[in-house]
Amino acid sequence: MAAELGSITNLNPVQQNNHNVTQSKQPEQSFGNVLKEAMNDVSKQENESDVKATLLAEGKIDNLHDVMISAQKANIKIETAVEVQQKALDAYNEIMRMQI
């Protein structure tokens, strides 16, 4: 017990973590670029789903599960994009209603 107390008293009361203080060396992306990349990703997933559905209809691929999974992924990404758009519009409208 005395050994434990000795080690506790040697601790500094506050130790700063230098990892939080240093700047990131990665360039920061703007909101517009992040949004653009997300919309490109949605478009890419939707196009991939359309291509797989067309190939299935033509009989060139047999894996129905892969086509359905791709379609569901595209649907989820589209729904997410619509929700983000709606939240952004709601936030904009809320800011516009604020009194200065």
C-alpha positions as protocol buffer text, in pm:
chain_id: "A"
residue {
  index: 1
  type: MET
  ca { x: 0 y: 0 z: 0 }
}
residue {
  index: 2
  type: ALA
  ca { x: 287 y: 238 z: 82 }
}
residue {
  index: 3
  type: ALA
  ca { x: 446 y: 162 z: -257 }
}
residue {
  index: 4
  type: GLU
  ca { x: 119 y: 249 z: -431 }
}
residue {
  index: 5
  type: LEU
  ca { x: 95 y: 582 z: -246 }
}
residue {
  index: 6
  type: GLY
  ca { x: 451 y: 667 z: -342 }
}
residue {
  index: 7
  type: SER
  ca { x: 377 y: 611 z: -711 }
}
residue {
  index: 8
  type: ILE
  ca { x: 57 y: 815 z: -691 }
}
residue {
  index: 9
  type: THR
  ca { x: 233 y: 1116 z: -539 }
}
residue {
  index: 10
  type: ASN
  ca { x: 483 y: 1118 z: -827 }
}
residue {
  index: 11
  type: LEU
  ca { x: 208 y: 1184 z: -1080 }
}
residue {
  index: 12
  type: ASN
  ca { x: 160 y: 1532 z: -1217 }
}
residue {
  index: 13
  type: PRO
  ca { x: -185 y: 1670 z: -1143 }
}
residue {
  index: 14
  type: VAL
  ca { x: -253 y: 1753 z: -1509 }
}
residue {
  index: 15
  type: GLN
  ca { x: -65 y: 1600 z: -1796 }
}
residue {
  index: 16
  type: GLN
  ca { x: -130 y: 1751 z: -2136 }
}
residue {
  index: 17
  type: ASN
  ca { x: -161 y: 1529 z: -2435 }
}
residue {
  index: 18
  type: ASN
  ca { x: 48 y: 1678 z: -2715 }
}
residue {
  index: 19
  type: HIS
  ca { x: -144 y: 1480 z: -2978 }
}
residue {
  index: 20
  type: ASN
  ca { x: -437 y: 1721 z: -2955 }
}
residue {
  index: 21
  type: VAL
  ca { x: -219 y: 2030 z: -2977 }
}
residue {
  index: 22
  type: THR
  ca { x: -33 y: 1949 z: -3299 }
}
residue {
  index: 23
  type: GLN
  ca { x: -182 y: 2052 z: -3629 }
}
residue {
  index: 24
  type: SER
  ca { x: -286 y: 1790 z: -3881 }
}
residue {
  index: 25
  type: LYS
  ca { x: -60 y: 1774 z: -4185 }
}
residue {
  index: 26
  type: GLN
  ca { x: -350 y: 1673 z: -4409 }
}
residue {
  index: 27
  type: PRO
  ca { x: -507 y: 1954 z: -4609 }
}
residue {
  index: 28
  type: GLU
  ca { x: -855 y: 2039 z: -4487 }
}
residue {
  index: 29
  type: GLN
  ca { x: -1139 y: 1976 z: -4727 }
}
residue {
  index: 30
  type: SER
  ca { x: -1405 y: 2238 z: -4774 }
}
residue {
  index: 31
  type: PHE
  ca { x: -1769 y: 2158 z: -4710 }
}
residue {
  index: 32
  type: GLY
  ca { x: -1838 y: 2201 z: -5080 }
}
residue {
  index: 33
  type: ASN
  ca { x: -1577 y: 1943 z: -5176 }
}
residue {
  index: 34
  type: VAL
  ca { x: -1705 y: 1693 z: -4921 }
}
residue {
  index: 35
  type: LEU
  ca { x: -2060 y: 1744 z: -5046 }
}
residue {
  index: 36
  type: LYS
  ca { x: -1949 y: 1709 z: -5408 }
}
residue {
  index: 37
  type: GLU
  ca { x: -1767 y: 1384 z: -5334 }
}
residue {
  index: 38
  type: ALA
  ca { x: -2070 y: 1247 z: -5151 }
}
residue {
  index: 39
  type: MET
  ca { x: -2299 y: 1330 z: -5441 }
}
residue {
  index: 40
  type: ASN
  ca { x: -2056 y: 1170 z: -5687 }
}
residue {
  index: 41
  type: ASP
  ca { x: -2055 y: 858 z: -5468 }
}
residue {
  index: 42
  type: VAL
  ca { x: -2437 y: 849 z: -5474 }
}
residue {
  index: 43
  type: SER
  ca { x: -2438 y: 888 z: -5852 }
}
residue {
  index: 44
  type: LYS
  ca { x: -2174 y: 617 z: -5894 }
}
residue {
  index: 45
  type: GLN
  ca { x: -2368 y: 372 z: -5678 }
}
residue {
  index: 46
  type: GLU
  ca { x: -2690 y: 446 z: -5865 }
}
residue {
  index: 47
  type: ASN
  ca { x: -2522 y: 393 z: -6203 }
}
residue {
  index: 48
  type: GLU
  ca { x: -2367 y: 66 z: -6083 }
}
residue {
  index: 49
  type: SER
  ca { x: -2709 y: -53 z: -5970 }
}
residue {
  index: 50
  type: ASP
  ca { x: -2864 y: 39 z: -6305 }
}
residue {
  index: 51
  type: VAL
  ca { x: -2592 y: -143 z: -6499 }
}
residue {
  index: 52
  type: LYS
  ca { x: -2633 y: -458 z: -6289 }
}
residue {
  index: 53
  type: ALA
  ca { x: -3011 y: -450 z: -6330 }
}
residue {
  index: 54
  type: THR
  ca { x: -2972 y: -413 z: -6707 }
}
residue {
  index: 55
  type: LEU
  ca { x: -2724 y: -699 z: -6723 }
}
residue {
  index: 56
  type: LEU
  ca { x: -2961 y: -917 z: -6520 }
}
residue {
  index: 57
  type: ALA
  ca { x: -3249 y: -833 z: -6754 }
}
residue {
  index: 58
  type: GLU
  ca { x: -3033 y: -922 z: -7055 }
}
residue {
  index: 59
  type: GLY
  ca { x: -2936 y: -1251 z: -6894 }
}
residue {
  index: 60
  type: LYS
  ca { x: -2566 y: -1167 z: -6883 }
}
residue {
  index: 61
  type: ILE
  ca { x: -2540 y: -1217 z: -6506 }
}
residue {
  index: 62
  type: ASP
  ca { x: -2721 y: -1468 z: -6288 }
}
residue {
  index: 63
  type: ASN
  ca { x: -2653 y: -1340 z: -5937 }
}
residue {
  index: 64
  type: LEU
  ca { x: -2984 y: -1184 z: -5835 }
}
residue {
  index: 65
  type: HIS
  ca { x: -2859 y: -1127 z: -5479 }
}
residue {
  index: 66
  type: ASP
  ca { x: -2575 y: -907 z: -5598 }
}
residue {
  index: 67
  type: VAL
  ca { x: -2816 y: -699 z: -5807 }
}
residue {
  index: 68
  type: MET
  ca { x: -3059 y: -660 z: -5518 }
}
residue {
  index: 69
  type: ILE
  ca { x: -2782 y: -566 z: -5274 }
}
residue {
  index: 70
  type: SER
  ca { x: -2649 y: -307 z: -5519 }
}
residue {
  index: 71
  type: ALA
  ca { x: -3000 y: -163 z: -5565 }
}
residue {
  index: 72
  type: GLN
  ca { x: -3054 y: -146 z: -5189 }
}
residue {
  index: 73
  type: LYS
  ca { x: -2718 y: 28 z: -5136 }
}
residue {
  index: 74
  type: ALA
  ca { x: -2811 y: 286 z: -5400 }
}
residue {
  index: 75
  type: ASN
  ca { x: -3151 y: 335 z: -5238 }
}
residue {
  index: 76
  type: ILE
  ca { x: -2998 y: 389 z: -4894 }
}
residue {
  index: 77
  type: LYS
  ca { x: -2746 y: 641 z: -5031 }
}
residue {
  index: 78
  type: ILE
  ca { x: -3020 y: 833 z: -5212 }
}
residue {
  index: 79
  type: GLU
  ca { x: -3240 y: 839 z: -4901 }
}
residue {
  index: 80
  type: THR
  ca { x: -2946 y: 960 z: -4693 }
}
residue {
  index: 81
  type: ALA
  ca { x: -2868 y: 1236 z: -4943 }
}
residue {
  index: 82
  type: VAL
  ca { x: -3230 y: 1350 z: -4938 }
}
residue {
  index: 83
  type: GLU
  ca { x: -3234 y: 1355 z: -4556 }
}
residue {
  index: 84
  type: VAL
  ca { x: -2909 y: 1553 z: -4543 }
}
residue {
  index: 85
  type: GLN
  ca { x: -3053 y: 1799 z: -4794 }
}
residue {
  index: 86
  type: GLN
  ca { x: -3370 y: 1838 z: -4587 }
}
residue {
  index: 87
  type: LYS
  ca { x: -3171 y: 1891 z: -4265 }
}
residue {
  index: 88
  type: ALA
  ca { x: -2954 y: 2153 z: -4436 }
}
residue {
  index: 89
  type: LEU
  ca { x: -3263 y: 2337 z: -4559 }
}
residue {
  index: 90
  type: ASP
  ca { x: -3420 y: 2320 z: -4213 }
}
residue {
  index: 91
  type: ALA
  ca { x: -3102 y: 2460 z: -4057 }
}
residue {
  index: 92
  type: TYR
  ca { x: -3089 y: 2739 z: -4316 }
}
residue {
  index: 93
  type: ASN
  ca { x: -3452 y: 2830 z: -4255 }
}
residue {
  index: 94
  type: GLU
  ca { x: -3396 y: 2827 z: -3878 }
}
residue {
  index: 95
  type: ILE
  ca { x: -3098 y: 3062 z: -3914 }
}
residue {
  index: 96
  type: MET
  ca { x: -3304 y: 3295 z: -4133 }
}
residue {
  index: 97
  type: ARG
  ca { x: -3576 y: 3314 z: -3867 }
}
residue {
  index: 98
  type: MET
  ca { x: -3332 y: 3415 z: -3593 }
}
residue {
  index: 99
  type: GLN
  ca { x: -3354 y: 3770 z: -3472 }
}
residue {
  index: 100
  type: ILE
  ca { x: -3035 y: 3969 z: -3453 }
}
